[in-house]
Amino acid sequence: MLRVYIYALIVSGLAGCTKELNTVPTQTIDQATALETSNDVQVALVGAYADLGSLDFYGGRVFMAADLLGDVNEMNWSGTYQGLTQIKNKAIPVDNIFVRDIWLSGYETINDVNNVLSAMSVVTAKDSARIAGEAKFIRGASYFDLVRLFAKAWNDGTPASNDGIPLVLTPTRGITSENNVKRNSVAEIYQQVISDLLDAEAKLPATNSFFATKAGAAAMLARVYLQKGDYANAVQAAHRAITSSTAAGAVLSPNYSDAFSAANTKEDIFAMQVSSTAGTNTFNTFYAASQRGDIQITPNHLGLYEAGDTRRSLFYTNGGSTYTGKFDIRYGNAHLVRLAEMYLVRAEANFRLASMVGDIPVNDVNKIRIRAKLPAIAAVDLTLDKILKERKLELAFEGATLHDIKRLQGTVGNLPWNAPKLIFPIPRRERTANPGLTQNEGY
C-alpha cells in the first residue's frame, strides 16, 4: 500500500555500489537524521536502485508478468505458482500476490526517490544534477510500467478521464489519513512520467558507470512516446538515445547472443546489475531450464523466424521442451533497454511519419537483420508489418508483447486489446487500506 516508511534504505542492490559510494549497509535509519548529508542522499539513491531492481519489479517480474498476460500460444507455462498461472490464464483475482507485489515494489521504489528528491538541498553542487536526474529517471520509469499494467492503455478511451494510478510526489514517512490518495488520471500519470524523464535527460551525464544516463532517459522517453502513438516525439527521443549512447561507445553486439552476456555489454543502454551476492534476475529464474524453467517456448513462436536467423539459434531443447537462451546466466545482469530497440523505434516512427530523422527506416531495420545474419531488405520492399515483425523477434520475451498488442490494437486470443482482463486489478490489500481507490472494470 502507499504507506511506505523511510526505514530500510538498502544499499546492497547493485554490485559494487557500496564500495563506490563508501557506505555501510544499514538495516534501519531514523527518519529524523536519515538524509542530513550529501552522502546520506547517495546511500538513499542506491537503495532506490536496489528496490527498482527487486525481483518483483525491474529484476524482471514486471516484464515477465506482462508477457504472460499478453501471450496465448507462444509461451507454455508449466509452473506451480497459482498467481502466475492466473496471469497466464487471464483470470486474475484481486488478491493475486504477484500483482500485489509488483504494485508494492513499484511504490516502494517511488517512495525511495521521493525521499531523495526531498533532500536535494543537502547535496553537494557537483552531484546535485546527477542525483536528481537519476531519481527522476527511476520515478518516471516506475510510474510508466505501473500505469501500463494497472490502468487502461493510452489509446483506450479518454486518458484525461480514465483512472490511472495514484500519483505521489512527496515521501510517505508515516501512516496518516493524508496517505489515502485517490487514483490520478492516465493522462496525469503520463504527463508526470514525461516531465520526470525529460528532466532526467537534461540533468544526467552521458556516462555514469552502470547507473542511469542521458541516453537511458531518452530511451525510456522513446518507449513512452511510442506507447502513446506520439511518433514525432518517439523518433526524436530514440534518435537522441542512439546519438548519445553511440557517442559514449555503444554499439550493437557482434552476435545476437552476445547481447545477453553476464555483465553489461556495449549494446546496453540500461541494465540492472546482478551478482552472486546482490541483485535478482527473475528472467533467469523462470526462463532457464537450469533453474525453475517454468516457461517454455512453443513451435508457434519458433516458426516465426526466417531460415538462417541467428536469433532462432538462441533457443535450445532440454528434456523435450524448448527454452530461450537469453536468460540462462544465473547471475547475469537484466538487460532492460538495448540499442537495438532504439533503432527499431526510430525505424517505425520514421516509417509512419515518412521522415528520416537520423537515418532512413530501412537502414535501421537492416542493422538488426544483418546482425541476425539475414539479408538486407530493399527500401522499396519495407513495410510497417516487416518493421513490427523485426521488433517482435528482436525483443521476444523481454516484456514488450502485451504493451505492443495494446498500442497496435491487436488481440490476445479471443480477447480484444482493450479487454478488462488484460489490465491488472488494483490489489485488494490497497483498497482495504485505502477505500478511496476505485477498482478496475471487471473486478
C-alpha positions as CSV (number, residue, x, y, z in Angstrom):
1,M,0.0,0.0,0.0
2,L,1.1,3.6,-0.3
3,R,2.2,3.8,3.3
4,V,5.9,3.2,3.0
5,Y,8.3,4.3,5.6
6,I,11.8,5.7,5.1
7,Y,13.3,2.8,7.1
8,A,15.5,0.1,5.4
9,L,17.4,2.1,2.9
10,I,19.1,-1.0,1.5
11,V,22.4,-0.4,-0.2
12,S,23.2,-3.9,-1.5
13,G,21.1,-3.8,-4.6
14,L,23.8,-3.1,-7.2
15,A,27.1,-4.9,-7.3
16,G,29.9,-2.7,-6.3
17,C,27.8,0.3,-5.2
18,T,28.7,0.2,-1.5
19,K,32.4,0.3,-2.3
20,E,31.9,3.0,-4.9
21,L,29.9,5.2,-2.5
22,N,31.9,4.2,0.6
23,T,28.8,3.4,2.5
24,V,27.9,0.9,5.3
25,P,24.7,-1.2,4.8
26,T,22.1,-0.1,7.4
27,Q,19.0,-2.0,8.4
28,T,17.2,1.0,9.9
29,I,17.7,4.7,9.8
30,D,16.0,7.2,12.0
31,Q,13.9,9.3,9.6
32,A,14.8,12.5,11.6
33,T,18.5,12.0,10.7
34,A,18.4,9.8,7.6
35,L,19.2,12.4,5.0
36,E,21.3,15.0,6.6
37,T,24.3,14.9,4.3
38,S,25.1,14.5,0.6
39,N,26.5,11.1,1.3
40,D,23.2,10.1,3.0
41,V,21.3,11.0,-0.1
42,Q,23.6,9.0,-2.3
43,V,23.1,6.0,0.0
44,A,19.3,6.5,-0.3
45,L,19.7,6.7,-4.1
46,V,21.5,3.4,-4.2
47,G,18.6,2.0,-2.1
48,A,16.2,3.2,-4.7
49,Y,18.1,1.3,-7.4
50,A,18.0,-1.8,-5.2
51,D,14.2,-1.6,-4.9
52,L,13.9,-0.8,-8.6
53,G,15.8,-4.0,-9.3
54,S,13.9,-6.2,-6.9
55,L,12.6,-9.5,-8.2
56,D,9.0,-8.2,-8.5
57,F,10.0,-5.1,-10.5
58,Y,13.0,-4.4,-12.7
59,G,14.6,-7.6,-11.6
60,G,12.4,-9.0,-14.3
61,R,8.9,-9.9,-13.0
62,V,7.1,-6.7,-14.1
63,F,8.2,-7.6,-17.7
64,M,7.7,-11.4,-17.4
65,A,4.2,-10.9,-16.0
66,A,3.3,-8.6,-18.8
67,D,4.4,-11.2,-21.4
68,L,2.4,-13.9,-19.6
69,L,-0.7,-11.8,-19.7
70,G,-0.2,-10.9,-23.4
71,D,0.5,-14.4,-24.5
72,V,-1.8,-17.1,-25.9
73,N,0.3,-19.7,-27.8
74,E,3.9,-18.7,-28.0
75,M,4.8,-19.5,-24.3
76,N,3.9,-22.6,-22.3
77,W,3.6,-22.1,-18.6
78,S,4.2,-25.2,-16.5
79,G,4.8,-23.6,-13.2
80,T,3.1,-24.3,-9.9
81,Y,2.7,-20.7,-8.7
82,Q,-1.0,-20.2,-8.8
83,G,-0.7,-16.5,-9.1
84,L,1.4,-16.6,-12.2
85,T,-1.0,-19.3,-13.6
86,Q,-3.8,-16.9,-13.1
87,I,-2.0,-14.2,-15.0
88,K,-1.3,-16.6,-17.9
89,N,-4.9,-17.6,-18.0
90,K,-6.2,-14.0,-17.9
91,A,-8.2,-14.9,-14.8
92,I,-6.7,-12.7,-12.1
93,P,-8.3,-12.3,-8.7
94,V,-7.9,-9.1,-6.7
95,D,-5.8,-10.9,-4.1
96,N,-3.2,-12.2,-6.6
97,I,0.1,-12.0,-4.7
98,F,2.3,-11.4,-7.8
99,V,0.1,-8.4,-8.8
100,R,0.2,-7.1,-5.3
101,D,3.9,-7.4,-5.0
102,I,4.5,-5.6,-8.4
103,W,2.4,-2.7,-7.1
104,L,4.2,-2.7,-3.7
105,S,7.7,-2.9,-5.3
106,G,6.9,0.0,-7.7
107,Y,5.6,2.3,-5.0
108,E,8.4,1.4,-2.6
109,T,10.8,2.4,-5.3
110,I,8.9,5.6,-5.9
111,N,8.9,6.4,-2.2
112,D,12.7,5.9,-2.2
113,V,13.3,8.5,-4.9
114,N,10.7,10.9,-3.3
115,N,12.9,10.8,-0.2
116,V,16.0,11.5,-2.3
117,L,14.3,14.4,-4.1
118,S,13.1,15.9,-0.8
119,A,16.6,16.2,0.5
120,M,18.3,17.8,-2.6
121,S,19.2,20.9,-0.5
122,V,21.9,19.0,1.3
123,V,23.5,17.5,-1.8
124,T,26.8,19.0,-3.0
125,A,26.7,21.2,-6.1
126,K,28.9,18.8,-8.1
127,D,26.5,15.9,-7.5
128,S,23.2,17.7,-7.5
129,A,22.1,17.4,-11.1
130,R,23.2,13.8,-11.5
131,I,21.4,12.6,-8.3
132,A,18.2,14.5,-9.2
133,G,18.5,13.1,-12.7
134,E,18.9,9.5,-11.6
135,A,16.0,9.9,-9.1
136,K,13.7,11.3,-11.8
137,F,14.7,8.5,-14.2
138,I,13.8,5.9,-11.7
139,R,10.5,7.6,-10.8
140,G,9.5,8.2,-14.4
141,A,10.3,4.6,-15.4
142,S,8.4,3.2,-12.4
143,Y,5.3,5.1,-13.0
144,F,5.3,4.2,-16.6
145,D,5.4,0.5,-16.1
146,L,2.8,0.7,-13.3
147,V,0.3,2.7,-15.3
148,R,0.7,0.4,-18.3
149,L,-0.3,-2.6,-16.2
150,F,-2.8,-1.2,-13.7
151,A,-4.8,1.2,-16.0
152,K,-6.3,1.4,-19.4
153,A,-4.0,1.9,-22.3
154,W,-3.4,5.5,-23.5
155,N,-5.4,4.8,-26.7
156,D,-8.4,3.2,-24.8
157,G,-11.0,5.9,-24.4
158,T,-10.1,9.2,-22.9
159,P,-6.8,9.4,-20.9
160,A,-7.9,12.6,-19.1
161,S,-10.8,10.8,-17.5
162,N,-9.7,7.2,-17.3
163,D,-8.5,6.2,-13.8
164,G,-4.7,5.7,-13.8
165,I,-2.8,5.1,-10.5
166,P,-2.1,7.3,-7.5
167,L,0.5,10.0,-8.2
168,V,2.6,10.5,-5.1
169,L,5.5,13.0,-5.4
170,T,6.4,13.5,-1.7
171,P,7.8,11.0,0.8
172,T,5.5,8.8,2.8
173,R,7.1,8.6,6.2
174,G,4.2,7.6,8.4
175,I,0.6,6.4,8.4
176,T,-1.9,9.2,8.3
177,S,-5.2,9.9,6.6
178,E,-3.4,12.0,4.1
179,N,-1.9,8.8,2.6
180,N,-5.3,7.7,1.4
181,V,-4.8,9.3,-2.0
182,K,-7.1,8.6,-5.0
183,R,-6.1,7.5,-8.5
184,N,-5.0,10.2,-10.8
185,S,-5.9,10.0,-14.5
186,V,-3.9,8.1,-17.1
187,A,-3.1,11.5,-18.7
188,E,-1.8,12.9,-15.4
189,I,0.5,9.9,-14.9
190,Y,1.9,10.1,-18.4
191,Q,2.4,13.8,-18.0
192,Q,4.4,13.2,-14.9
193,V,6.4,10.4,-16.5
194,I,7.4,12.6,-19.4
195,S,8.2,15.5,-17.2
196,D,10.4,13.3,-15.0
197,L,12.2,11.7,-17.9
198,L,12.8,15.0,-19.7
199,D,14.3,16.5,-16.6
200,A,16.4,13.4,-16.1
201,E,17.7,13.5,-19.7
202,A,18.6,17.2,-19.2
203,K,20.5,16.5,-15.9
204,L,22.1,13.1,-16.4
205,P,25.7,12.7,-17.7
206,A,26.4,10.8,-20.9
207,T,28.4,8.2,-19.0
208,N,27.6,7.2,-15.4
209,S,29.1,3.8,-14.7
210,F,26.1,1.3,-14.7
211,F,23.6,3.9,-13.4
212,A,21.1,5.8,-15.5
213,T,22.5,8.0,-18.2
214,K,21.3,10.7,-20.6
215,A,20.7,8.0,-23.2
216,G,18.8,5.9,-20.8
217,A,16.4,8.7,-20.1
218,A,15.9,9.4,-23.8
219,A,15.4,5.7,-24.5
220,M,12.7,5.5,-21.8
221,L,11.1,8.5,-23.3
222,A,11.1,6.8,-26.7
223,R,9.2,3.9,-25.1
224,V,6.7,6.3,-23.6
225,Y,6.0,8.2,-26.7
226,L,5.7,5.1,-28.8
227,Q,3.2,3.7,-26.3
228,K,1.2,6.9,-26.8
229,G,1.4,6.8,-30.5
230,D,3.3,10.1,-30.5
231,Y,5.6,9.2,-33.3
232,A,7.1,12.6,-33.8
233,N,8.4,12.7,-30.3
234,A,9.3,9.0,-30.3
235,V,11.6,9.3,-33.3
236,Q,13.4,12.3,-31.8
237,A,13.8,10.6,-28.4
238,A,15.0,7.4,-30.0
239,H,17.5,9.3,-32.1
240,R,18.8,11.2,-29.1
241,A,19.2,7.8,-27.3
242,I,21.1,6.4,-30.2
243,T,23.3,9.5,-30.7
244,S,24.1,9.9,-27.0
245,S,24.8,6.2,-26.4
246,T,26.9,5.6,-29.5
247,A,28.9,8.7,-28.8
248,A,29.7,7.1,-25.4
249,G,30.8,3.9,-27.1
250,A,27.6,1.9,-27.6
251,V,27.4,-0.5,-30.5
252,L,25.3,-3.5,-31.4
253,S,26.8,-6.7,-30.1
254,P,28.5,-8.5,-33.0
255,N,26.3,-11.6,-32.4
256,Y,22.7,-11.5,-31.0
257,S,23.6,-13.9,-28.2
258,D,26.4,-11.6,-27.1
259,A,23.7,-9.0,-26.1
260,F,22.7,-11.3,-23.2
261,S,26.1,-11.9,-21.5
262,A,26.6,-11.9,-17.8
263,A,27.9,-8.3,-17.5
264,N,26.8,-5.1,-19.2
265,T,27.5,-5.1,-22.9
266,K,28.2,-2.2,-25.2
267,E,24.7,-2.6,-26.5
268,D,23.1,-1.9,-23.1
269,I,21.6,1.5,-22.6
270,F,20.2,0.5,-19.2
271,A,20.6,-2.8,-17.2
272,M,20.1,-3.9,-13.7
273,Q,23.2,-5.2,-12.0
274,V,23.2,-8.8,-10.7
275,S,25.9,-10.8,-9.0
276,S,26.1,-13.9,-6.7
277,T,25.8,-11.5,-3.7
278,A,23.4,-8.8,-4.9
279,G,20.5,-8.2,-7.3
280,T,18.0,-10.5,-8.8
281,N,17.4,-11.8,-12.3
282,T,13.8,-13.1,-12.3
283,F,14.1,-13.8,-16.1
284,N,16.7,-16.4,-15.2
285,T,14.5,-18.0,-12.5
286,F,11.6,-18.7,-14.8
287,Y,13.0,-19.0,-18.3
288,A,16.2,-21.0,-17.8
289,A,16.0,-24.8,-17.9
290,S,18.7,-25.0,-15.3
291,Q,16.5,-23.0,-12.8
292,R,12.8,-23.4,-12.5
293,G,12.3,-23.5,-16.2
294,D,8.6,-22.8,-15.9
295,I,8.3,-21.0,-19.2
296,Q,8.9,-23.0,-22.4
297,I,8.7,-21.7,-25.9
298,T,6.2,-23.2,-28.3
299,P,6.5,-24.1,-32.0
300,N,4.1,-21.2,-32.7
301,H,6.9,-18.7,-31.8
302,L,9.8,-20.7,-33.3
303,G,8.0,-20.8,-36.7
304,L,8.1,-17.0,-37.0
305,Y,11.9,-16.9,-37.8
306,E,13.3,-16.9,-41.3
307,A,15.8,-19.6,-42.2
308,G,19.3,-18.6,-41.1
309,D,18.1,-16.1,-38.4
310,T,20.7,-16.5,-35.7
311,R,18.1,-15.3,-33.1
312,R,16.4,-18.6,-33.7
313,S,19.6,-20.5,-32.7
314,L,19.4,-19.0,-29.2
315,F,16.6,-21.4,-28.4
316,Y,17.6,-24.9,-27.1
317,T,15.8,-28.1,-26.2
318,N,16.1,-29.7,-22.7
319,G,14.1,-32.7,-21.6
320,G,11.8,-32.4,-24.6
321,S,10.9,-28.8,-24.1
322,T,12.3,-25.7,-25.8
323,Y,13.7,-22.7,-23.9
324,T,15.1,-19.3,-24.7
325,G,18.8,-18.9,-24.0
326,K,18.5,-15.2,-23.4
327,F,18.4,-15.6,-19.7
328,D,20.5,-18.7,-19.0
329,I,23.2,-17.0,-17.0
330,R,22.2,-17.4,-13.3
331,Y,23.9,-14.2,-12.1
332,G,23.6,-12.3,-15.4
333,N,22.6,-8.7,-15.5
334,A,19.0,-7.9,-16.5
335,H,19.5,-6.2,-19.9
336,L,16.4,-4.0,-19.9
337,V,17.0,-1.3,-22.6
338,R,19.2,-2.2,-25.6
339,L,20.4,-0.1,-28.5
340,A,18.7,-2.5,-30.9
341,E,15.3,-1.4,-29.6
342,M,16.1,2.2,-30.2
343,Y,17.0,1.5,-33.9
344,L,13.6,-0.2,-34.3
345,V,11.7,2.6,-32.6
346,R,13.4,5.1,-34.8
347,A,12.6,3.0,-37.9
348,E,9.0,2.5,-37.0
349,A,8.4,6.2,-36.2
350,N,10.2,7.4,-39.2
351,F,8.3,5.0,-41.5
352,R,5.0,6.1,-40.1
353,L,5.9,9.8,-40.5
354,A,7.6,9.3,-43.9
355,S,10.6,11.1,-42.3
356,M,14.3,10.2,-42.0
357,V,15.4,11.5,-38.6
358,G,18.9,10.1,-38.1
359,D,18.6,7.7,-40.9
360,I,16.1,6.2,-43.3
361,P,14.0,3.4,-41.8
362,V,15.3,0.6,-43.9
363,N,18.9,1.2,-42.8
364,D,17.9,1.0,-39.1
365,V,15.9,-2.2,-39.8
366,N,18.8,-3.7,-41.7
367,K,21.2,-3.1,-38.9
368,I,19.1,-5.5,-36.9
369,R,18.7,-8.0,-39.7
370,I,22.3,-8.1,-40.7
371,R,23.3,-8.7,-37.1
372,A,20.9,-11.7,-37.2
373,K,22.7,-12.9,-40.4
374,L,19.7,-12.2,-42.5
375,P,19.7,-10.5,-46.0
376,A,19.1,-6.8,-46.1
377,I,15.6,-5.6,-47.2
378,A,15.4,-3.2,-50.1
379,A,13.8,0.2,-49.2
380,V,11.1,-0.4,-51.7
381,D,10.1,-3.7,-50.0
382,L,10.0,-2.3,-46.5
383,T,6.5,-2.3,-44.8
384,L,5.3,-1.5,-41.4
385,D,4.4,-5.1,-40.8
386,K,8.1,-6.1,-41.5
387,I,9.3,-3.5,-39.1
388,L,6.9,-4.7,-36.4
389,K,7.9,-8.3,-37.0
390,E,11.6,-7.4,-36.6
391,R,10.6,-5.7,-33.3
392,K,8.7,-8.8,-32.1
393,L,11.5,-11.2,-32.8
394,E,14.3,-8.9,-31.6
395,L,12.6,-8.1,-28.3
396,A,10.9,-11.5,-27.7
397,F,10.3,-12.3,-24.1
398,E,11.8,-9.0,-22.9
399,G,8.4,-7.6,-21.8
400,A,7.1,-5.8,-24.9
401,T,4.4,-8.2,-26.0
402,L,1.3,-7.0,-24.1
403,H,2.1,-3.3,-24.5
404,D,2.7,-3.7,-28.2
405,I,-0.6,-5.5,-28.6
406,K,-2.4,-2.7,-26.8
407,R,-0.8,0.2,-28.8
408,L,-1.3,-1.6,-32.1
409,Q,-4.9,-2.7,-31.1
410,G,-4.3,-6.4,-31.7
411,T,-5.8,-9.3,-29.9
412,V,-4.8,-11.8,-27.2
413,G,-6.5,-15.0,-28.4
414,N,-10.2,-14.1,-28.3
415,L,-9.7,-11.0,-26.2
416,P,-9.5,-7.6,-27.9
417,W,-6.6,-5.4,-27.0
418,N,-8.7,-3.3,-24.6
419,A,-10.4,-6.2,-22.7
420,P,-10.6,-5.6,-18.9
421,K,-8.9,-9.0,-18.4
422,L,-5.7,-7.5,-19.9
423,I,-5.4,-5.0,-17.1
424,F,-4.3,-5.9,-13.6
425,P,-6.7,-5.3,-10.7
426,I,-6.0,-2.8,-8.0
427,P,-4.8,-5.2,-5.2
428,R,-7.4,-5.9,-2.5
429,R,-4.8,-5.0,0.1
430,E,-4.6,-1.5,-1.3
431,R,-8.3,-0.9,-1.4
432,T,-8.8,-2.3,2.1
433,A,-6.2,0.2,3.4
434,N,-7.5,3.0,1.2
435,P,-11.2,2.7,0.2
436,G,-10.8,5.8,-2.0
437,L,-9.1,3.7,-4.6
438,T,-11.5,2.7,-7.3
439,Q,-11.3,-0.8,-8.8
440,N,-10.7,-1.6,-12.5
441,E,-13.6,-2.7,-14.7
442,G,-14.3,-6.4,-14.5
443,Y,-13.0,-6.9,-10.9
